[in-house]
Amino acid sequence: MTSPYQCLVARESTETGPGGWTLFGACGSTLVAQSSSGGTSAWTKPDDPVTETQPQDEETEGPPEKKVKLSQPPKQQKANFSNLIVSSDGRYLVGVTGEDKCIRVFETDITNQLRQLSERCMTRRPCSIALTSDDSTILCADKFGDVYSLPLLPSPDYQAPEAPAPEPTKEAEWVPSATVLTVHSGRNRKTLEDQLKQKKKGPAPPKDDMKFEHQLLLGHVSMLTDIVNAEVDTRRYIITADRDEHIRVSRGIPQAHIIEGFCFGHEAFISRLCLTQSGRLVSGGGDADLYVWDWQNFKLLEKLPLLDAVADHLKSRSELAVGEISKVAVSGIWSVAYQDEILVACEGVPALFSFKVGATTNSGSASTEFSSAIALKGNALDVAFLPISPTSSVVVVSIDHVHKPGSTKEAREDKDVSRLQCFSAEENGKWQEDSHTSEALKSFHDQVFDVEAGAIGGDDSATGNGKGLGSADDKALRDMLYNVENLRKRPGAED
């Protein structure tokens, strides 16, 4: 079974005339592109070369040695895409492959062929990326809380400065104060054993320096989860969110070290940020509500009852057989083009939830109201908007066709399920399934690639047992599709 599209992004294509578009999708480590004219292309990261050991000479002196069963060769991980963004002019596609921590920049031509221009591997795994408004700089937020800037197109004349040679220092040998005879709990005993094992391994090797042009802009004391670039009246801002419920508003480059303020109010992790057409900031994560902010004044405007909307929708779909839910994990918030509306996806929920931002109430004040739930045939993974006209767009939703709707672990029984669903807005503002666009994307949907479990050599997936990337019981697939809930801190867990 093929893997779902874990990432989607679209651009406007004027080459094919008014209403032209190009859709990009990431299926494991493969990128797929299709234009409104029907042309389709693909790019796959080439596997790293695997060196084979030379066979020993058959003629040896003395009796033959006893054959020893060797362990399987080390696994070679596939580099699956975790983020995709496109430049505002549509010329460049930027993606992050999580396993190798690489930021990859691609150039697209009129035939939608993808050509990789650069790959730059960070020392820490990128969690989110964004482009500045002039498309000249990539902003990269990593899991250790740092934000770096990188030029979109590296300068060929750049030369990395030579790092000074470290001075040799003799550190005192570390000796634990406790012993296995003085600890009285299993947890402390395990901690001591881990420390002794680490001592035997010796100090960790130093991280390789990044040899390409980059600059450290700012840092949090917690894992970053999302980053947004904003511009108001020619002033630039960088908005970042982290696992510890913080939203930070900093000045843009070159003053990113200056903190304008914080938006406090979340009680659980924050996973997604979104700027609406009216300039409001919507944030969500592990809380029961979405938060709407006047971020320039660091003021919370209102809370949107997301958990209630999800619970009511799941209760109305008896075929899902989902019990009572007590928590949600927001996996995506998207601002609808040309409208002051947002679409929200939650991890493991087969629906999108529409909220009208800035709706006028009876009292004349602007607020946000829940509009409707868009039922899906599988769990929502990602969303892209195809600009079919100057004032409207079609929503393309990537569907998990491997797991049961409403579950992140159980395999679904019906196999003939599309990996994509398309919706267009009706005159009454409701979203209806768009069969015409779905038919136009048939070749995009039918693309099949060898994306079996991210390993080469010694992996069971290569033997054809059906447990490769694309099967519901594959842990690598689940980790790739569902990782937001892992941000939630467990009760009693140490920070």
PEHU-V52785 format. One record per backbone hydrogen bond with DSSP energy under -0.5 kcal/mol. NH is the residue of the N-H (numbers start at 1). CO is the residue of the C=O. Records with the same first field share a line. If there is no record, write none. Layout:
NH->CO + CO
This chain:
6->4 + 26
7->26
9->24
11->22
13->20
14->12
16->13
17->14
20->17
22->11
23->34
24->9
25->32
26->7
27->25 + 30
28->26
29->27
30->27
31->43
32->25
33->41
34->23
35->39
36->21
38->35
41->33
43->31
45->29
51->49
60->58
70->68
77->75
80->78
81->28
82->96
83->96
85->94
87->92
90->87
93->106
94->85
95->104
96->83
97->102
98->80 + 96
101->97 + 98
102->97
103->120
104->95 + 102
105->118
106->93
107->115
108->91
109->113
112->109
115->107
117->105
118->105
120->103
121->119
122->101 + 120
127->141
128->141
130->139
132->137
135->132
138->150
139->130
140->138 + 148
141->128
142->146
143->125
145->142
147->218
148->140
149->215
150->138
152->136
154->152
158->155
171->169
182->179
183->179
189->185
190->186
191->187
192->188
193->189
194->190
195->191
196->192
197->193
198->194
199->195
200->196
201->197
202->198
211->209
215->149
217->147 + 215
218->147
220->145
224->142
225->241
226->241
228->239
230->237
232->235
235->232
237->230
238->250
239->228
240->238 + 248
241->226
242->246
243->223
245->242
247->263
248->240
249->261
250->238 + 248
251->255 + 258
252->236
255->252
258->255
259->257
260->249 + 258
261->249
263->247
264->262
270->242
271->284
272->284
274->282
276->274 + 280
279->276
281->293
282->274 + 280
283->291
284->272
286->269
290->304
291->283
292->302
293->281
294->299
295->293
297->294
299->294
301->292 + 299
302->292
304->290
305->303
306->304
307->288
309->305
310->306
311->307
312->308
313->309
314->310
315->311
316->312
317->313 + 314
318->316
320->317
321->318
330->285
331->345
332->345
334->343
336->334 + 341
339->336
341->339
342->355
343->334
344->353
345->332
347->329
349->346
351->349
352->374
353->344
354->372
355->342
356->369
357->340 + 355
359->356 + 367
361->365
364->361
367->359
369->356
371->354
372->354
374->352
375->373
376->350
379->400
380->349
381->398
382->398
384->396
386->384 + 394
387->385
388->386 + 392
389->392
392->389
394->386
395->423
396->384 + 394
397->395 + 421
398->382
399->419
400->379
401->399
404->410
407->404
412->402
415->413
417->415
421->397
423->395
424->432
425->393
426->430
429->426
432->424 + 430
434->422
435->433
438->434
439->435
440->436
441->437
442->439
445->441
446->442
447->444
451->449
455->453
462->459
463->460
464->461
465->460
470->471
471->468
474->471
475->473
478->474
479->475
480->476
481->477
482->478
483->481
487->484
488->485
493->490
